[in-house]
Amino acid sequence: MEKTAKIFVAGHRGLVGSAIVKNLNEKGYHNIITRTHGELDLKDNIKVEAFFEAEKPEYVFLAAAKVGGIVANNTYRADFIYENLMIQNNVIHQSYVHGVKKLLFLGSTCIYPKNSPQPMKEDYLLTGELEYTNEPYAIAKIAGIKTCESYNLQYGTNFMSVMPTNLYGPNDNFDLEKSHVLPALMRKIHLAKLLSENKISEVVADLKVSSFEEAQPILERFKISAEAVEIWGSGAPMREFLWSEDMADACVFIMENRDFSDCYVNNKDIRNTHINIGTGSDISIKELAYLIKKIVGYQGDFIFNSEKPDGTLKKLTDCSKLNALGWNHKVDLEEGITRMYHWLLNK
């Protein structure tokens, strides 16, 4: 990419998009186009078409998506498949129509089968049944990969796909109901610590209510107290976590140095051209909870509710394809969680 190139980052306010914008700025790219959801609804094809016609971006990072944790994915199944399909279809198609030089579509490693061999290689896509709780979201992301591949093969575009593992970092979603596991645990444990230190006014401020009486039903609903925090599931599932700014660095690296043609080895049955982004190491949810507890400084207990779903028991990415292209992650989990907690406190 040229330093003066016009770059559209779709979803620039989210965890992924904000990290990409920051990385681009640090590397000298300043001709960046962004739009909030209020300014441009990416589900609206007419508005997306008008945006591309007016702005004519040369490069596109497609980081906009409807995302959430296991509860949100399983509850709002129609929203997750419909909104993600609409967003990505509109942006990818208009990128083709308006001659975008290169596009990077961001998905998720939930695209792999529930019982996929570990670690998960790109070639394991569509070899088995998906995890039920996030099946609609996963299907939308698989469709995005195939849309990019299909446009490349039919129209000669240069659209690539990356599948990051579980991400965390600045601008994460800390909603107690809809967030992913790491930020959800961090917020719960932080609130429990405040309660244990009798910092009631800070609890009220955190929950954005006017009194502790209003805060109590929320704390009870999510089983947060000075003495203990409830965690969904057994704590046994293993998960891999990647610092969001490492992920952004990988995305910009790929856009700067690689093309679609670098993503496959022969011209027969071109498929599975997406690239995993991860660390190649994982941790159990139980171990993660205790690591966050140490960093936050909470002294209470955990109650693991085994009646709640665990999801896939192990999800570890094989990152050899990306490593062979010349990129490796830099921030380890304990350092990243520490940075994230400091960011949350300052925010």
C-alpha positions as CSV (number, residue, x, y, z in Angstrom):
1,M,0.0,0.0,0.0
2,E,1.2,3.5,-0.8
3,K,1.4,5.8,2.3
4,T,-0.9,8.3,0.5
5,A,-3.5,5.6,-0.5
6,K,-7.1,6.1,0.5
7,I,-8.0,3.4,3.0
8,F,-11.5,2.6,4.3
9,V,-11.6,0.9,7.7
10,A,-15.1,-0.4,8.2
11,G,-15.9,-0.8,11.8
12,H,-13.3,1.7,13.1
13,R,-14.8,2.1,16.5
14,G,-14.7,-1.5,17.5
15,L,-12.0,-3.6,19.1
16,V,-10.6,-4.7,15.7
17,G,-11.1,-1.6,13.6
18,S,-9.7,0.8,16.2
19,A,-6.6,-1.3,16.5
20,I,-6.1,-1.3,12.7
21,V,-6.6,2.5,12.5
22,K,-4.0,3.0,15.3
23,N,-1.5,0.7,13.5
24,L,-2.0,2.4,10.2
25,N,-1.4,5.8,11.7
26,E,1.7,4.6,13.5
27,K,3.0,3.3,10.1
28,G,2.4,6.6,8.4
29,Y,-0.9,6.0,6.7
30,H,-3.1,9.1,7.3
31,N,-5.5,9.1,4.4
32,I,-8.0,6.9,6.3
33,I,-11.7,7.0,5.7
34,T,-14.1,6.0,8.5
35,R,-17.8,6.2,9.1
36,T,-19.9,5.5,12.2
37,H,-22.9,3.3,12.0
38,G,-25.1,6.5,12.3
39,E,-23.3,8.0,9.3
40,L,-23.3,4.8,7.2
41,D,-25.4,1.7,7.8
42,L,-23.4,-1.0,6.0
43,K,-26.5,-3.2,5.8
44,D,-28.1,-0.6,3.4
45,N,-26.9,-1.5,-0.1
46,I,-27.9,1.8,-1.6
47,K,-26.1,3.8,1.0
48,V,-23.0,1.6,0.7
49,E,-23.0,2.0,-3.1
50,A,-23.3,5.8,-2.8
51,F,-20.4,5.9,-0.2
52,F,-18.1,3.9,-2.5
53,E,-19.0,6.1,-5.5
54,A,-18.3,9.3,-3.6
55,E,-15.1,8.2,-1.7
56,K,-13.5,5.7,-4.1
57,P,-11.3,3.9,-1.5
58,E,-8.3,2.1,-2.8
59,Y,-7.9,-0.4,0.1
60,V,-10.5,-1.8,2.4
61,F,-10.3,-3.4,5.9
62,L,-13.6,-5.0,6.5
63,A,-13.7,-5.2,10.3
64,A,-17.3,-4.2,10.7
65,A,-19.5,-7.0,12.2
66,K,-22.1,-7.9,14.7
67,V,-20.2,-9.8,17.4
68,G,-20.8,-11.1,20.9
69,G,-20.1,-13.9,23.3
70,I,-21.8,-17.3,23.7
71,V,-25.0,-15.9,25.3
72,A,-25.5,-13.3,22.6
73,N,-24.7,-15.6,19.7
74,N,-27.1,-18.2,20.9
75,T,-29.9,-15.7,21.8
76,Y,-29.8,-13.4,18.7
77,R,-29.2,-16.1,16.1
78,A,-31.2,-14.4,13.3
79,D,-29.5,-11.0,13.9
80,F,-26.1,-12.5,13.8
81,I,-26.5,-14.3,10.5
82,Y,-28.6,-11.6,8.8
83,E,-26.6,-8.5,9.8
84,N,-23.2,-10.0,9.1
85,L,-24.2,-11.4,5.7
86,M,-25.6,-8.0,4.7
87,I,-22.6,-6.0,5.9
88,Q,-20.0,-8.2,4.2
89,N,-22.0,-8.7,1.0
90,N,-22.5,-5.0,0.5
91,V,-18.9,-4.0,1.2
92,I,-17.3,-6.8,-0.8
93,H,-19.5,-6.3,-3.8
94,Q,-19.1,-2.5,-3.9
95,S,-15.3,-3.0,-3.5
96,Y,-15.4,-5.1,-6.7
97,V,-17.7,-2.6,-8.6
98,H,-15.5,0.4,-7.7
99,G,-12.2,-1.2,-8.4
100,V,-10.7,-1.5,-4.9
101,K,-7.1,-2.7,-5.2
102,K,-7.1,-4.9,-2.2
103,L,-9.6,-5.9,0.6
104,L,-9.0,-7.7,3.8
105,F,-12.0,-9.5,5.3
106,L,-11.9,-10.3,9.0
107,G,-13.6,-13.4,10.3
108,S,-13.2,-15.7,13.3
109,T,-11.8,-19.1,14.1
110,C,-15.3,-20.2,15.1
111,I,-15.6,-21.1,11.4
112,Y,-13.9,-24.4,12.2
113,P,-15.8,-27.6,13.1
114,K,-16.8,-28.2,16.7
115,N,-14.6,-31.3,16.9
116,S,-11.9,-30.1,14.6
117,P,-8.4,-31.7,15.1
118,Q,-6.1,-29.4,17.1
119,P,-4.4,-27.1,16.3
120,M,-6.9,-26.0,13.6
121,K,-5.4,-25.7,10.1
122,E,-7.0,-23.6,7.4
123,D,-7.7,-26.9,5.5
124,Y,-10.0,-28.1,8.3
125,L,-12.7,-25.6,7.1
126,L,-16.0,-27.4,6.2
127,T,-14.8,-30.8,7.3
128,G,-17.4,-31.2,10.2
129,E,-20.3,-29.9,12.2
130,L,-20.1,-26.4,13.7
131,E,-20.5,-25.5,17.3
132,Y,-24.3,-25.0,17.7
133,T,-24.3,-21.9,19.9
134,N,-22.5,-19.7,17.3
135,E,-23.4,-21.6,14.1
136,P,-25.3,-18.6,12.5
137,Y,-22.3,-16.3,13.0
138,A,-19.8,-18.9,11.8
139,I,-21.9,-19.6,8.7
140,A,-21.9,-15.8,7.9
141,K,-18.1,-15.7,8.2
142,I,-17.6,-18.8,6.1
143,A,-19.8,-17.1,3.4
144,G,-17.4,-14.1,3.6
145,I,-14.4,-16.3,2.9
146,K,-16.1,-17.9,0.0
147,T,-17.4,-14.6,-1.3
148,C,-13.8,-13.2,-1.4
149,E,-12.5,-16.4,-3.1
150,S,-15.3,-16.4,-5.6
151,Y,-14.9,-12.8,-6.6
152,N,-11.1,-13.3,-7.0
153,L,-11.6,-16.4,-9.2
154,Q,-14.3,-14.9,-11.4
155,Y,-13.3,-11.2,-11.5
156,G,-9.6,-11.2,-10.7
157,T,-10.0,-9.1,-7.6
158,N,-7.4,-9.2,-4.7
159,F,-9.6,-9.9,-1.7
160,M,-8.1,-11.8,1.2
161,S,-9.5,-13.2,4.4
162,V,-8.0,-13.6,7.9
163,M,-9.4,-15.5,10.8
164,P,-8.2,-14.1,14.1
165,T,-8.5,-16.2,17.3
166,N,-10.2,-14.7,20.4
167,L,-9.2,-11.1,20.6
168,Y,-8.9,-8.7,23.6
169,G,-7.6,-5.2,24.1
170,P,-8.4,-1.5,24.2
171,N,-12.0,-0.6,23.1
172,D,-13.2,-4.1,23.9
173,N,-16.9,-4.7,24.7
174,F,-17.3,-5.0,28.5
175,D,-21.1,-5.5,28.4
176,L,-21.9,-8.1,31.1
177,E,-24.4,-9.9,28.9
178,K,-23.0,-9.5,25.3
179,S,-19.2,-9.4,25.7
180,H,-16.7,-12.2,25.1
181,V,-15.3,-14.3,27.9
182,L,-12.1,-12.3,28.7
183,P,-13.6,-8.8,29.0
184,A,-16.7,-10.2,30.7
185,L,-14.6,-11.9,33.4
186,M,-12.4,-8.8,33.8
187,R,-15.5,-6.6,34.4
188,K,-17.1,-9.0,36.8
189,I,-14.0,-9.5,38.8
190,H,-13.3,-5.8,38.9
191,L,-16.9,-5.1,40.2
192,A,-16.4,-7.8,42.8
193,K,-13.2,-6.2,43.9
194,L,-14.9,-2.8,44.3
195,L,-17.6,-4.5,46.4
196,S,-15.0,-6.2,48.6
197,E,-13.3,-2.8,49.2
198,N,-16.7,-1.2,49.9
199,K,-16.3,1.3,47.0
200,I,-20.0,1.5,46.4
201,S,-20.0,4.8,44.6
202,E,-17.5,3.3,42.0
203,V,-19.8,0.3,41.5
204,V,-22.8,2.6,40.9
205,A,-20.7,4.7,38.4
206,D,-19.5,1.6,36.6
207,L,-23.0,0.2,36.2
208,K,-24.3,3.6,35.1
209,V,-27.2,3.7,37.7
210,S,-28.2,6.3,40.2
211,S,-28.0,4.3,43.4
212,F,-26.8,1.1,44.9
213,E,-30.4,-0.1,45.2
214,E,-30.5,0.0,41.4
215,A,-27.2,-1.7,41.1
216,Q,-28.1,-4.6,43.3
217,P,-30.5,-6.4,40.9
218,I,-27.8,-6.2,38.2
219,L,-25.1,-7.7,40.5
220,E,-27.5,-10.4,41.6
221,R,-28.4,-11.3,38.1
222,F,-24.8,-11.8,37.1
223,K,-23.9,-13.4,40.4
224,I,-21.3,-10.8,41.4
225,S,-20.5,-10.2,45.1
226,A,-17.7,-9.2,47.4
227,E,-17.2,-12.9,48.3
228,A,-17.6,-14.7,45.0
229,V,-18.1,-14.4,41.2
230,E,-20.1,-17.0,39.2
231,I,-18.5,-18.1,35.9
232,W,-20.5,-19.9,33.3
233,G,-19.4,-23.5,32.5
234,S,-17.0,-25.9,34.1
235,G,-13.9,-23.8,33.4
236,A,-12.3,-26.7,31.5
237,P,-12.5,-25.4,27.9
238,M,-9.2,-24.2,26.5
239,R,-9.1,-20.9,24.6
240,E,-6.4,-19.0,22.7
241,F,-6.2,-15.2,23.1
242,L,-4.5,-12.6,21.0
243,W,-3.8,-9.0,21.9
244,S,-5.9,-6.8,19.5
245,E,-2.9,-4.6,18.5
246,D,-0.9,-7.7,17.5
247,M,-3.8,-8.7,15.3
248,A,-3.9,-5.3,13.7
249,D,-0.2,-5.5,13.0
250,A,-0.7,-8.8,11.3
251,C,-3.5,-7.4,9.2
252,V,-1.5,-4.4,8.0
253,F,1.5,-6.7,7.4
254,I,-0.6,-8.9,5.1
255,M,-2.1,-5.9,3.2
256,E,1.4,-4.4,2.7
257,N,3.3,-7.6,1.8
258,R,0.9,-10.3,0.5
259,D,-1.7,-10.9,-2.3
260,F,-4.4,-13.5,-2.8
261,S,-2.0,-15.5,-5.0
262,D,0.2,-16.0,-2.0
263,C,-2.6,-17.8,-0.1
264,Y,-2.6,-21.1,-2.1
265,V,0.0,-23.5,-3.5
266,N,-1.6,-24.7,-6.8
267,N,-4.3,-23.7,-9.3
268,K,-6.5,-26.7,-8.8
269,D,-9.6,-26.4,-6.6
270,I,-8.5,-23.2,-5.0
271,R,-10.1,-23.1,-1.5
272,N,-9.2,-22.4,2.1
273,T,-7.2,-19.4,1.1
274,H,-7.9,-17.6,4.4
275,I,-5.1,-17.1,7.0
276,N,-5.3,-17.8,10.7
277,I,-4.0,-15.2,13.1
278,G,-3.2,-16.3,16.6
279,T,-0.5,-17.2,19.1
280,G,-0.5,-21.0,18.9
281,S,-0.9,-21.4,22.7
282,D,-4.0,-21.6,24.9
283,I,-5.2,-21.5,28.5
284,S,-8.3,-23.0,30.3
285,I,-11.1,-20.6,31.2
286,K,-10.4,-21.5,34.9
287,E,-6.7,-20.6,34.6
288,L,-7.7,-17.4,32.7
289,A,-10.1,-16.4,35.6
290,Y,-7.4,-16.9,38.2
291,L,-4.9,-14.9,36.1
292,I,-7.3,-12.0,35.8
293,K,-8.0,-12.3,39.5
294,K,-4.3,-11.9,40.3
295,I,-3.9,-8.9,38.0
296,V,-7.1,-7.2,39.3
297,G,-6.2,-8.0,42.9
298,Y,-9.5,-9.6,43.9
299,Q,-9.4,-11.9,47.0
300,G,-12.8,-13.6,46.6
301,D,-13.8,-17.0,45.2
302,F,-15.1,-18.4,41.9
303,I,-18.2,-20.5,41.5
304,F,-18.2,-22.5,38.2
305,N,-21.8,-23.1,37.1
306,S,-21.5,-26.4,35.1
307,E,-25.2,-26.2,34.2
308,K,-24.3,-23.5,31.7
309,P,-22.8,-24.3,28.3
310,D,-19.1,-24.7,27.9
311,G,-19.0,-24.4,24.1
312,T,-16.2,-26.1,22.1
313,L,-13.8,-27.7,24.6
314,K,-10.6,-26.7,22.7
315,K,-10.0,-24.1,20.0
316,L,-6.3,-23.6,19.1
317,T,-5.2,-22.2,15.8
318,D,-2.4,-23.4,13.6
319,C,-0.5,-20.2,12.7
320,S,2.2,-21.8,10.5
321,K,0.8,-20.3,7.3
322,L,1.1,-16.8,8.7
323,N,4.4,-17.5,10.4
324,A,5.7,-18.7,7.0
325,L,4.6,-15.5,5.5
326,G,6.9,-13.6,7.9
327,W,4.8,-12.5,10.9
328,N,4.7,-13.6,14.6
329,H,2.8,-12.2,17.7
330,K,4.7,-10.1,20.3
331,V,2.5,-9.6,23.4
332,D,2.0,-12.5,25.8
333,L,-1.3,-13.0,27.7
334,E,-0.3,-11.8,31.1
335,E,1.2,-8.6,29.7
336,G,-1.8,-8.0,27.5
337,I,-4.3,-8.5,30.3
338,T,-2.3,-6.1,32.5
339,R,-2.4,-3.5,29.8
340,M,-6.1,-4.0,29.2
341,Y,-6.9,-3.6,32.9
342,H,-5.0,-0.4,33.1
343,W,-6.8,0.8,30.0
344,L,-10.2,-0.1,31.6
345,L,-9.3,1.8,34.8
346,N,-8.1,4.9,33.0
347,K,-11.2,4.9,30.8
